[in-house]
Amino acid sequence: MQDDDEAPSAKPLRIGGWLPPVSAVDPATQDSVARATTSVPGAETAGGRPSVGRTGTRAARRRALALAQRRGGVIGAAATITVLGVAGGLVAVISPSEPPAAVAQPPQPAAATPPPAADPSDSSPSPSQSSATASVSASQAPVGRPTASEGSPSPEARTESARPAPFQATYEAESPRNVMGGKARPLPRDDASDGLVVRFVGNGEANFLRFTGLTVPDSGIYNARVQYISGEPRGTTVLVNGRLVENLTFPASPDWYTVDSLTLRLTLHAGANTIEVRNDTDYAPDFDRIDLTR
C-alpha cells in the first residue's frame, strides 16, 4: 500500500468516453488492480512469493475498464449537454426575431368598375346621340361666361333696367297758371297749404279745375297725391292731357275744414302735362294741391 503522506496520483487523460489502456503501473488504477488481485491459495513461486493468477488479473481489468467507461459516459453526457446548450444559444442569437404584429389597416373602398369599352363596330354616333352630346356639352359650359349669342346688353336694355332718378314737385290748386271754369274759385281755408282751396268744382259741365304746367323729366307712371277737403264722400272724374283716366270717389275728410289726401297712379309723358278734375252731375271736393313723386 502507498503511504499517507505521498501526493495523490494524477488522473488519466479522458477524451470523450475513451480511456487509455489500463497499465499495471498506472497510479490511477493501481489500487483497484491491487485490490482486485488476489493470491491463489497454494500457488507460490520457488522463492516463496505468491503468484498472481490469470483469472484475478482479468477480473480486475474488467472492473477497472467498466469503472472508467462509466466515468467517461458521465463526462461525455455533460460535454454533449454543454455543446447542445451552446449550439442552441447560437441558433437563438443568429435566428431573426419575430416580426411585429401587423397593424390593422382600415378597409379600402372598392375600386370603381371601369365603363365597358365601346364597340369598335359602332364608331359613328346616331343623330339622337349627337344631339344628346351637344346638349350635355352646352350644359357643362362655364357659368358666368356669356356666349357669343348672348353678347352684352343693348343700351336700351340698360336704360330700362336702370332705376329712374327720384322726382318730386308740388302744384297748388289756386295757382294763376291753372284753369278754373264756371263757378270754381279759390277761397280761404286755414288747414290748406297756402291758406286757400278751390271750391265749387262740379255740379255742371262748366265747373271744373285744370292743373297745367305739370312738367316731368321722363315718361312713365307717377304718384299724384291729391290733397282735398270734403265733409262727405264725393265723386270726381279725372282726365290726363285731355283724356279720361278714371271716375273715382274721394272719401270723406274728418270735417269741412281739415285737409285729407288720396294718391293716384297716373301715366305722364316727358315735359308738360295737364290734370283735370270735374263732376258734371254733382259737386266735387274742394282741392288744395297735387304732389307729384316717382
Residue pairs with C-beta under 8 A, 6 or more apart in sequence:
1 34
2 31
9 27
9 28
9 30
10 27
10 28
11 28
12 19
12 20
12 26
12 28
12 29
12 68
13 20
14 71
14 72
14 75
16 72
16 75
16 76
16 79
17 69
17 72
17 73
17 75
17 76
18 72
19 65
19 68
19 69
19 72
22 29
22 33
22 61
22 64
22 65
22 68
23 29
24 30
24 33
29 64
29 68
32 60
32 63
32 64
32 67
33 57
33 60
33 61
33 64
35 60
36 56
36 59
36 60
36 63
36 64
37 52
37 56
37 57
37 60
38 53
38 56
39 50
39 51
39 52
39 53
40 50
40 51
40 52
40 53
40 55
40 56
43 50
43 51
43 53
44 50
44 51
45 51
125 133
141 147
146 152
153 161
164 218
164 220
164 294
165 217
166 293
166 294
167 216
167 217
167 222
167 292
167 293
167 294
168 291
168 292
168 293
168 294
169 214
169 215
169 216
169 291
169 292
170 193
170 289
170 290
170 291
170 292
171 178
171 211
171 213
171 214
171 289
171 290
171 291
171 292
172 193
172 194
172 196
172 288
172 289
173 186
173 196
173 197
173 198
173 209
173 211
173 287
173 288
173 289
173 290
174 186
174 194
174 196
174 197
174 198
175 211
177 212
177 213
178 198
178 209
178 210
178 211
178 212
179 208
179 209
179 210
179 212
180 186
180 198
180 208
180 209
180 210
181 206
181 207
181 208
181 209
181 210
182 200
182 204
182 206
182 207
182 208
183 200
183 203
183 204
183 206
183 207
184 198
184 199
184 200
184 201
184 207
184 208
184 209
185 198
185 199
185 200
186 196
186 197
186 198
186 199
187 196
187 197
187 198
187 199
187 286
188 195
188 196
188 197
189 195
189 196
189 197
189 229
189 257
189 259
189 286
189 288
190 257
191 229
191 257
191 258
191 259
192 229
192 259
192 288
192 289
193 227
193 259
193 288
193 289
194 289
197 228
197 229
197 286
197 287
197 288
198 209
198 286
198 287
199 286
200 207
200 283
201 207
201 208
201 209
201 277
201 278
201 279
201 283
201 284
201 285
201 286
201 287
202 208
202 234
202 236
202 278
202 279
202 280
202 281
202 282
202 283
202 284
203 279
203 281
203 282
203 283
204 280
205 278
205 280
207 278
208 276
208 277
208 278
209 276
209 277
209 278
209 287
210 274
210 275
210 276
211 274
211 275
211 276
211 290
212 272
212 274
213 272
214 268
214 272
214 273
214 274
214 275
214 290
214 292
215 271
215 272
215 273
216 222
216 268
216 269
216 270
216 271
216 273
216 292
216 294
217 270
218 270
219 267
219 268
219 269
219 270
220 267
220 268
220 294
221 265
221 266
221 267
221 268
221 294
222 265
222 266
222 267
222 268
222 292
222 293
222 294
223 263
223 264
223 265
223 292
223 293
223 294
224 263
224 264
224 265
224 266
224 275
224 290
224 291
224 292
225 261
225 262
225 263
225 264
225 290
225 291
225 292
225 293
226 250
226 261
226 262
226 263
226 264
226 277
226 287
226 290
227 259
227 260
227 261
227 287
227 288
227 289
227 290
227 291
228 250
228 253
228 259
228 260
228 261
228 262
228 285
228 286
228 287
228 288
229 253
229 256
229 257
229 258
229 259
229 260
229 285
229 286
229 288
230 250
230 252
230 253
230 256
230 260
230 285
230 286
231 252
231 253
231 255
231 256
232 252
233 249
233 250
233 251
233 252
234 249
234 250
234 279
234 282
234 283
234 284
234 285
235 247
235 248
235 249
235 250
235 279
235 282
235 284
236 247
236 248
236 249
236 250
236 277
236 278
236 279
236 284
236 285
237 244
237 246
237 247
237 277
237 278
237 279
237 280
238 244
238 245
238 246
238 247
238 248
238 264
238 266
238 275
238 276
238 277
239 245
239 274
239 275
239 276
239 278
240 266
240 267
240 268
240 273
240 274
240 275
240 276
241 268
241 269
241 273
241 274
242 274
242 276
245 266
246 264
248 262
248 264
250 260
250 262
250 284
250 285
251 260
251 262
253 259
253 260
253 285
254 260
259 288
266 275
268 292
275 290
277 284
277 287
278 284
